[in-house]
Each structure stands twice: as structure tokens, then as C-alpha cells.
């Protein structure tokens, strides 16, 4: 049966686009964190939507599951096959064409395999901003961003990937093509199928193309790094910027003293320019379509008010683009510093801002009491309540053995506090395999059953990315 399917897939794609050798398939079988590895019957490289549809039909006939994959930069194992060797990985990397830019409608029509940074650069060349921005933008792909509803650093102003998308093209579990590529900002015609597929991690359909929003390119941007003593002061600072700068506020990122100390350990050139290693360093960005002087004066005025209020005690304004980039590199390199330090336990969570201080203080205290010497690497997009609350073992303790023993109780402790604060166990990384076991308890039985009902209706054979997000 497998050989017959492979022969049919080679007829559809051509032999060079059906990878079966160990050397060829290896890069597609392990996730970015090297946490999950699997086996595959083949890795498939379609070049267009019709080929994706033909692949799905061929696999559906013989009940072979399909694992869609973009840039393979996810943190939750959502694009990794299981160990059966009876699944195919469908990589969208060859489907990387920008089909059209509609200047009047301020939209871009692009295929799922487009690398995010390429999209950003193409938008700039046309005088536009594509605001989705995250650490993996040099290798992650639009299809994966949509499949996980990625967030990033500009959510505060522009929203998640879902908010940037106007239309989709999707291949269903039956191998049919839904053409929903309308660049409409209003379309009130029944169920919103677009939102159903966004964030579904390839379990309901395979996203092959999308219409995304573009925005006018800002004329000026100013970036500052600010020191605060505690979370209440930080939230007051956020509220002040939201009141004074309104829509000009594009970024508001929080980094703890511990996270930046780890950064400096592995990247000494990224030492914090703020004096005395403050408990919290806040990275703030304003952007505008008026003059640079207008934004600079506004930024200085807000910082002066914050100093008078006593909610900040130091601030450094980037004097040029190079320094602004250096500030952002500090933030972006925390993840790389964690990887260099060794395996760690990641928690991509959202907490209401009103409960943020309680969550951090309570969870920090419980973690340190139960695991003396534990290192809490806490940073994130504070403007939208998204924390990356990550745990590293005490200095000198082997991370692999520590995680193997303590992963489950640490997850349970942190997620219990997330629940008590009315938060979410997944903010922007998705569920994948990593949080599969926690999803039912977090969503509740009614919501979980509704999700299963949708999955059974749209994918009755359970061939689209099975055992990701939920199990049926």
C-alpha cells in the first residue's frame, strides 16, 4: 500500500519532490527545539494548491495522515510527525510566491510558504508596512503564522496574525479547494470560515494562500529602554503611554533582570545600558506618520511625566537606528540565550493585566519554595499580557534530568496559577503536542467537545495533523 501511494505521489509531484531517503527527510522530522522527533513515509514538496489538493485526495483514499509544515520554527511540536513512519509531512516551502499587491486596497496576496521577512521587505519596497514581527521571521512562513495565530512584538497596535488576515485559500480534508481570497474588510455572509482555520494548526484544513493587510509605512520611529521597580509601576507606565501616545504606541516589551543577566552571560555585547541592573527593563517603541521631531518630543514628554510620577527611575532613548536595533536584539536574543544555556521549560501564557502582579509574585514564590535555586526567565509582550514564563534548573544541575523529573509538576503548578488568574495556557505558540494533555481541562468540557465536533465534521477520517491540538 505504501509503495503504491508513493508511486501515485511521484506522478502528482515528480520524483524530486517526494523525499524518502534519511538524509533528505531528516531536517523535516525534528522540531526547532529538538524536543520532538518522528518518522515519515515521505516528505512532500508541492508547488501549487492543485498539487496539495491531489496529495490530500491520494492520502485520504488509503487513510494516510498528513502533517502540514511551514518553516518548522514552532515551539510546541505541532509540525512534527509521530513515530509510526506512516504519516507524510507536507512542506509548503516551494509555495512561496507573492501573487499580487493591491496598492489601493492595501493588501498583499501571498502563498503559505512565503518567509515572513521576505514579505516584510517586499511590503517596504512598495511603501507599506507588514507589521507581523517575531524572532523567527527570517525562517518562519506565513502559513505557519496563520496556523498558530502568531503574535509577536506589534500585537499591541496591529493585533495577532488573525487580525491581519482578510481571506484564505484552504485545501480541505477531502482534497477540495476553498477559495476565500477576498480582500474585504466587511463580509457578513454567515459563518466566518477564515477564523475557523486560523489557529487550527493544520488540523481542519491546509492553508495554501492568504490575503493580508498592509499599512502605510511610518515616517518616524523612536525606541527607548526604561527601568521600573515592579509590575504595578510597569502597568501604570503602559497606561500612561496608551493615554498619551494612543495608536502611536507599537511596542511595549518587558524583560526581567534575570532574563537580561542570562542574555549578557551568553552575549556579552548585549549588556543592559540601564544603570544598576533594574528589576524590570521595558522596551518601548513609538511610530508615526508625522515628523521625527513630533514623536521625539512626545516620547520625551511622556518619560518626563513618568519620572515625576516616580514610576520609572532611568531611561535611555535610542539616538539612531543602530542603537534602536541593539535594544531589540537584546529582547530577541533572550530565547537564544536560553537555548545556549540548555533545555528549559517554556510557558507561553496570557494573564489579564489586572492580575499580572499577583500571578508573578505568587508563582515566583511557589516555584522558589518548591525548587530552591530555580531560575525564572520571565519576559514578554507585556502590552498584551503575554508572558514567556520559562524555567531553567538551578546552576550546575543537568537540565535534561531536571526536566525529565520535574516537568509535569512544574507545568501543573504554573498552569494552576494561570487558571486562578483567568489567563490562557497558550498565547501565541499554539498547542501542538506540548499542551495536548492540558487543553481539555483549560478549555472546559463544553468547549472541548465543540472543538471535537468541528474536527469530526471537517476531517472525519482524522488525517489532518492528528493528535495535535486535540485527540479524537
C-alpha positions as CSV (number, residue, x, y, z in Angstrom):
1,X,0.0,0.0,0.0
2,X,2.8,2.4,0.9
3,X,4.7,1.8,-2.3
4,X,1.6,2.3,-4.3
5,X,0.9,5.6,-2.6
6,X,4.4,6.8,-3.1
7,X,4.2,5.9,-6.8
8,X,1.0,8.0,-7.1
9,X,2.5,10.9,-5.2
10,X,5.5,10.8,-7.6
11,X,3.1,11.1,-10.5
12,X,1.5,14.1,-8.9
13,X,4.6,16.0,-7.8
14,X,7.5,14.5,-9.8
15,X,10.1,12.2,-8.2
16,X,12.3,15.1,-6.9
17,X,9.5,16.5,-4.8
18,X,8.8,13.2,-2.9
19,X,11.6,12.8,-0.4
20,X,12.1,9.4,1.2
21,X,15.8,9.0,2.0
22,X,17.0,9.5,5.5
23,X,19.3,12.4,4.6
24,X,16.6,14.2,2.6
25,X,13.8,13.8,5.2
26,X,15.9,14.4,8.4
27,X,15.5,18.3,8.5
28,X,11.7,17.9,8.5
29,X,11.4,15.3,11.2
30,X,12.6,17.2,14.3
31,X,11.2,20.4,15.7
32,X,13.2,23.6,16.3
33,X,13.7,22.9,20.0
34,X,14.8,19.3,19.2
35,X,12.1,18.2,21.7
36,X,10.0,16.2,19.3
37,X,11.3,13.8,16.6
38,X,9.3,11.5,14.4
39,X,9.4,9.3,11.2
40,X,7.7,9.9,7.9
41,X,6.7,7.7,5.0
42,X,7.8,10.7,2.8
43,X,8.3,14.4,2.8
44,X,6.2,16.1,0.1
45,X,7.1,19.4,-1.6
46,X,4.0,20.6,-3.6
47,X,4.5,23.6,-5.9
48,X,0.9,24.8,-6.1
49,X,-2.5,24.5,-4.5
50,X,-3.8,21.9,-7.0
51,X,-0.9,19.6,-6.1
52,X,-1.8,20.0,-2.4
53,X,-5.4,19.0,-3.2
54,X,-4.2,16.0,-5.2
55,X,-1.9,14.9,-2.3
56,X,-4.8,15.1,0.2
57,X,-7.1,13.0,-2.1
58,X,-4.4,10.4,-2.6
59,X,-3.7,10.1,1.1
60,X,-7.4,10.1,2.1
61,X,-8.0,7.1,-0.2
62,X,-5.6,5.0,1.9
63,X,-6.1,6.7,5.3
64,X,-2.5,8.1,5.5
65,X,-2.2,11.1,7.8
66,X,-0.7,14.4,6.6
67,X,1.4,16.7,8.8
68,X,1.5,20.2,7.2
69,X,4.7,22.1,7.8
70,X,5.9,25.6,7.2
71,X,9.3,26.9,8.4
72,X,9.4,24.3,11.2
73,X,10.1,27.0,13.8
74,X,7.3,26.2,16.2
75,X,7.8,25.6,19.9
76,X,5.0,23.0,20.6
77,X,5.7,20.2,18.2
78,X,2.7,21.0,16.0
79,X,4.5,20.3,12.7
80,X,6.4,17.1,13.7
81,X,5.1,13.6,12.6
82,X,4.7,10.7,15.0
83,X,7.0,7.7,15.2
84,X,4.8,5.3,13.2
85,X,6.5,6.1,9.9
86,X,3.0,6.0,8.3
87,X,2.5,9.8,8.1
88,X,3.6,12.2,5.4
89,X,5.0,15.6,6.0
90,X,3.6,18.2,3.6
91,X,6.1,21.0,3.4
92,X,4.8,24.3,1.8
93,X,8.3,25.7,1.3
94,X,8.0,25.7,-2.5
95,X,4.8,27.6,-2.4
96,X,6.5,30.9,-1.8
97,X,5.1,33.3,-4.4
98,X,3.7,36.8,-3.7
99,X,0.9,36.7,-6.2
100,X,-0.2,40.3,-6.0
101,X,0.0,43.6,-4.1
102,X,-3.2,45.7,-4.3
103,X,-2.0,49.2,-3.6
104,X,-5.4,50.8,-3.5
105,X,-6.8,48.1,-1.2
106,X,-3.6,48.0,0.9
107,X,-3.5,44.2,0.8
108,X,-1.0,41.5,-0.2
109,X,-1.9,38.2,-1.7
110,X,0.7,35.6,-0.9
111,X,1.3,31.8,-0.7
112,X,1.7,30.0,2.6
113,X,5.4,29.2,2.1
114,X,6.4,32.8,1.9
115,X,9.1,33.6,4.6
116,X,7.9,36.4,6.9
117,X,11.0,38.6,6.4
118,X,10.6,38.4,2.7
119,X,7.0,39.6,3.0
120,X,8.1,42.5,5.2
121,X,10.8,43.5,2.7
122,X,8.5,43.3,-0.3
123,X,6.0,45.4,1.6
124,X,8.6,48.1,2.3
125,X,9.7,48.1,-1.3
126,X,6.1,49.1,-2.2
127,X,6.0,51.8,0.5
128,X,4.0,49.7,3.0
129,X,4.4,48.1,6.4
130,X,3.6,44.4,7.0
131,X,3.5,44.6,10.8
132,X,3.8,41.0,11.9
133,X,7.2,40.7,13.5
134,X,8.8,37.9,15.7
135,X,12.1,36.4,16.5
136,X,11.9,33.6,13.8
137,X,10.9,36.0,11.0
138,X,14.0,35.1,8.9
139,X,12.7,31.5,8.6
140,X,9.1,31.2,9.7
141,X,6.4,31.1,7.0
142,X,3.1,32.8,6.6
143,X,1.2,29.5,6.6
144,X,2.7,28.6,10.0
145,X,2.0,32.1,11.3
146,X,-1.7,31.7,10.3
147,X,-1.9,28.1,11.5
148,X,-0.8,29.1,15.0
149,X,-2.2,32.7,15.0
150,X,1.3,34.0,15.8
151,X,1.6,37.2,17.8
152,X,5.0,38.9,18.1
153,X,6.1,42.4,19.1
154,X,3.5,44.5,17.3
155,X,0.3,43.0,18.6
156,X,-0.4,46.0,20.8
157,X,-1.1,48.2,17.8
158,X,-1.8,45.8,14.9
159,X,-3.2,42.6,16.5
160,X,-2.3,38.9,16.0
161,X,-1.9,37.2,12.7
162,X,-5.7,36.6,12.7
163,X,-6.3,40.4,12.8
164,X,-4.0,40.9,9.8
165,X,-5.8,38.4,7.6
166,X,-8.7,39.2,5.3
167,X,-9.0,36.0,3.3
168,X,-7.7,32.4,2.9
169,X,-7.3,29.7,0.4
170,X,-7.6,26.3,2.1
171,X,-7.4,22.6,1.0
172,X,-10.0,20.6,3.0
173,X,-9.6,17.1,4.3
174,X,-11.5,15.9,1.2
175,X,-9.0,17.5,-1.1
176,X,-11.3,20.3,-2.2
177,X,-10.1,23.9,-2.6
178,X,-11.9,26.6,-0.8
179,X,-11.2,29.9,-2.5
180,X,-11.8,32.6,0.2
181,X,-9.2,35.0,-1.2
182,X,-11.3,38.2,-1.0
183,X,-9.6,41.3,0.3
184,X,-12.7,42.5,2.1
185,X,-12.8,44.2,5.4
186,X,-16.6,43.6,5.6
187,X,-18.2,40.4,4.6
188,X,-21.1,39.4,6.8
189,X,-22.3,36.3,5.0
190,X,-22.7,33.6,7.6
191,X,-20.0,31.6,9.4
192,X,-16.5,33.1,9.4
193,X,-14.6,30.2,7.9
194,X,-11.4,32.2,7.8
195,X,-11.2,32.5,11.6
196,X,-12.1,28.8,11.9
197,X,-8.9,27.7,10.0
198,X,-6.6,30.4,11.6
199,X,-5.1,29.0,14.7
200,X,-6.2,25.4,14.0
201,X,-2.6,24.2,13.4
202,X,-3.5,22.3,10.2
203,X,-6.0,20.1,11.9
204,X,-9.0,21.3,10.0
205,X,-7.6,22.2,6.6
206,X,-4.3,23.1,4.9
207,X,-3.8,26.9,4.4
208,X,-2.2,27.4,1.0
209,X,-2.6,31.2,0.4
210,X,-3.9,34.3,2.2
211,X,-4.8,37.9,1.7
212,X,-3.1,40.0,4.4
213,X,-3.5,43.7,5.4
214,X,-0.8,46.2,4.7
215,X,-0.3,49.6,6.4
216,X,1.3,52.9,5.4
217,X,5.0,52.8,6.2
218,X,5.7,55.0,9.3
219,X,7.9,58.0,8.7
220,X,9.5,58.0,12.1
221,X,10.1,55.6,14.9
222,X,11.6,56.2,18.3
223,X,12.7,53.5,20.8
224,X,13.5,53.7,24.5
225,X,14.6,51.4,27.2
226,X,13.1,52.2,30.7
227,X,13.8,50.9,34.2
228,X,11.0,50.1,36.6
229,X,11.0,48.6,40.0
230,X,7.8,46.4,40.0
231,X,4.9,45.3,37.9
232,X,2.4,47.9,39.2
233,X,4.7,50.7,38.1
234,X,5.1,49.0,34.8
235,X,1.4,48.7,34.2
236,X,0.9,52.4,35.2
237,X,3.6,53.3,32.7
238,X,1.8,51.3,30.0
239,X,-1.5,53.0,30.8
240,X,0.3,56.4,30.6
241,X,1.7,55.6,27.2
242,X,-1.6,54.3,26.0
243,X,-3.3,57.6,27.2
244,X,-0.7,60.0,25.8
245,X,0.6,58.2,22.7
246,X,-2.6,56.3,21.8
247,X,-2.2,54.5,18.5
248,X,1.5,55.6,18.1
249,X,2.5,53.0,20.7
250,X,3.7,50.0,18.7
251,X,5.7,48.0,21.2
252,X,5.8,47.5,25.0
253,X,8.1,44.6,25.9
254,X,9.1,43.6,29.4
255,X,12.4,41.9,30.4
256,X,13.3,40.9,33.9
257,X,16.8,41.3,35.5
258,X,17.2,37.5,35.4
259,X,16.4,37.2,31.7
260,X,18.9,40.0,30.7
261,X,21.6,38.5,33.0
262,X,21.3,35.3,31.1
263,X,21.5,37.2,27.8
264,X,24.7,39.0,28.9
265,X,26.2,35.7,30.0
266,X,26.0,34.3,26.5
267,X,26.1,37.5,24.5
268,X,28.4,39.9,26.5
269,X,28.0,42.6,23.8
270,X,24.3,42.9,24.8
271,X,24.8,44.3,28.3
272,X,21.9,46.3,29.6
273,X,22.6,50.1,29.2
274,X,20.3,50.9,32.1
275,X,22.2,51.5,35.3
276,X,22.2,49.2,38.3
277,X,20.5,46.2,36.6
278,X,16.9,47.2,37.3
279,X,14.3,44.5,38.3
280,X,12.4,45.3,35.0
281,X,13.6,46.8,31.8
282,X,10.9,47.9,29.5
283,X,11.4,48.3,25.7
284,X,9.0,50.9,24.2
285,X,8.6,51.9,20.6
286,X,6.5,54.7,19.1
287,X,5.9,55.1,15.4
288,X,4.2,57.9,13.5
289,X,3.4,59.3,10.1
290,X,4.4,62.8,11.2
291,X,7.9,64.2,11.6
292,X,10.6,62.6,13.7
293,X,10.7,65.7,15.9
294,X,7.0,65.2,16.7
295,X,7.5,61.7,18.0
296,X,10.7,62.5,19.8
297,X,9.1,65.4,21.7
298,X,6.1,63.2,22.6
299,X,8.3,60.4,23.9
300,X,10.4,62.8,26.0
301,X,7.3,64.4,27.4
302,X,5.8,61.1,28.5
303,X,9.1,59.9,30.0
304,X,9.4,63.2,32.0
305,X,5.9,62.7,33.3
306,X,6.7,59.1,34.3
307,X,9.8,60.3,36.2
308,X,7.8,62.9,38.0
309,X,5.2,60.2,38.9
310,X,8.0,58.0,40.3
311,X,7.1,55.0,38.1
312,X,10.5,54.9,36.3
313,X,14.0,55.7,37.6
314,X,16.1,55.6,34.4
315,X,15.6,55.7,30.7
316,X,17.8,55.6,27.6
317,X,16.4,56.8,24.2
318,X,18.0,55.3,21.1
319,X,19.8,58.0,19.3
320,X,19.9,56.2,16.0
321,X,18.7,53.2,14.1
322,X,21.7,51.1,15.1
323,X,21.1,51.7,18.8
324,X,17.3,51.0,18.4
325,X,18.2,47.7,16.7
326,X,20.6,46.9,19.6
327,X,17.7,47.3,22.1
328,X,15.5,45.0,20.1
329,X,18.3,42.5,19.7
330,X,18.6,42.3,23.5
331,X,14.9,41.3,23.6
332,X,15.1,38.9,20.7
333,X,18.3,37.1,22.0
334,X,16.8,36.0,25.3
335,X,15.4,32.9,23.5
336,X,18.8,32.2,22.0
337,X,20.5,32.7,25.4
338,X,18.1,30.1,26.9
339,X,18.9,27.7,24.1
340,X,22.6,28.2,24.7
341,X,22.1,27.6,28.5
342,X,20.4,24.2,27.8
343,X,16.9,22.7,27.8
344,X,14.3,24.7,29.7
345,X,10.6,24.5,30.4
346,X,8.7,27.1,28.3
347,X,5.3,28.6,29.2
348,X,3.7,30.9,26.7
349,X,0.9,32.3,28.7
350,X,-1.5,35.2,28.8
351,X,-2.6,36.9,32.0
352,X,-5.1,39.8,32.4
353,X,-3.0,42.9,33.3
354,X,-5.1,43.4,36.4
355,X,-3.9,40.1,37.7
356,X,-0.3,40.2,36.4
357,X,1.4,41.3,39.6
358,X,-0.5,38.7,41.6
359,X,0.4,35.9,39.2
360,X,4.2,36.8,39.1
361,X,4.6,37.3,42.8
362,X,2.6,34.2,43.8
363,X,4.1,31.9,41.1
364,X,7.6,33.1,41.7
365,X,7.2,32.4,45.4
366,X,5.8,28.9,44.9
367,X,8.4,28.0,42.4
368,X,11.3,29.1,44.5
369,X,9.9,27.4,47.6
370,X,9.3,24.1,45.9
371,X,12.5,24.2,43.8
372,X,15.3,26.1,45.7
373,X,17.7,27.8,43.3
374,X,15.3,27.6,40.3
375,X,15.9,30.2,37.7
376,X,12.8,32.0,36.3
377,X,13.4,33.6,32.9
378,X,10.3,35.9,32.6
379,X,9.9,38.2,29.6
380,X,7.3,39.0,27.0
381,X,4.9,41.3,25.3
382,X,3.6,43.0,28.4
383,X,1.3,45.3,26.4
384,X,-1.0,42.4,25.6
385,X,-0.4,40.4,28.8
386,X,1.7,37.7,27.0
387,X,4.5,36.3,29.2
388,X,7.1,33.8,28.3
389,X,7.5,32.4,31.8
390,X,10.3,30.0,31.4
391,X,12.1,27.8,33.9
392,X,15.7,26.8,34.0
393,X,17.2,24.5,36.6
394,X,19.5,25.7,39.4
395,X,23.1,26.4,38.4
396,X,25.1,23.3,37.9
397,X,22.1,21.0,37.6
398,X,21.8,18.9,34.4
399,X,18.8,20.4,32.6
400,X,17.8,17.2,30.8
401,X,17.5,15.1,34.0
402,X,15.9,18.0,35.9
403,X,13.2,18.5,33.2
404,X,12.5,14.8,33.0
405,X,11.8,14.6,36.7
406,X,10.1,17.9,37.3
407,X,8.4,19.0,34.0
408,X,4.9,17.7,34.8
409,X,4.6,19.2,38.4
410,X,6.1,22.5,37.2
411,X,3.6,22.7,34.4
412,X,0.8,21.9,36.8
413,X,1.9,24.5,39.3
414,X,2.2,27.3,36.7
415,X,-1.0,26.4,34.8
416,X,-2.9,26.3,38.1
417,X,-1.9,29.9,38.8
418,X,-2.7,30.8,35.2
419,X,-6.2,29.4,35.7
420,X,-6.7,31.2,39.0
421,X,-5.9,34.5,37.3
422,X,-8.3,33.9,34.4
423,X,-5.4,33.5,31.9
424,X,-4.6,31.2,29.0
425,X,-2.0,28.4,28.7
426,X,-1.2,29.4,25.1
427,X,-0.8,33.0,24.0
428,X,0.9,32.8,20.6
429,X,2.8,29.5,20.2
430,X,-0.3,27.2,19.8
431,X,-1.0,23.9,21.4
432,X,0.6,21.3,19.1
433,X,1.7,18.2,21.0
434,X,3.1,20.1,24.0
435,X,-0.1,21.2,25.6
436,X,-2.4,18.5,24.2
437,X,-2.9,16.9,27.7
438,X,-3.8,20.2,29.4
439,X,-6.2,21.6,26.8
440,X,-9.4,19.8,27.9
441,X,-9.1,21.0,31.5
442,X,-8.2,24.5,30.4
443,X,-11.0,24.9,27.8
444,X,-13.6,23.1,29.8
445,X,-15.7,20.1,28.7
446,X,-18.2,22.1,26.7
447,X,-15.7,24.0,24.6
448,X,-13.6,20.9,24.2
449,X,-16.5,18.8,22.9
450,X,-17.4,21.6,20.5
451,X,-13.9,21.6,19.1
452,X,-14.0,17.8,18.7
453,X,-17.4,18.1,16.9
454,X,-15.8,20.6,14.4
455,X,-12.8,18.3,13.9
456,X,-15.1,15.2,13.2
457,X,-17.2,17.3,10.8
458,X,-14.4,18.7,8.8
459,X,-11.9,15.8,9.0
460,X,-14.0,12.6,9.6
461,X,-11.0,10.4,8.8
462,X,-8.7,12.3,11.2
463,X,-6.0,12.5,8.6
464,X,-5.0,16.2,9.0
465,X,-2.3,16.5,11.7
466,X,-3.8,14.0,14.1
467,X,-3.0,14.2,17.8
468,X,-2.2,17.9,17.6
469,X,-4.4,20.4,19.5
470,X,-6.9,17.7,20.4
471,X,-7.3,13.9,20.1
472,X,-10.3,12.2,18.8
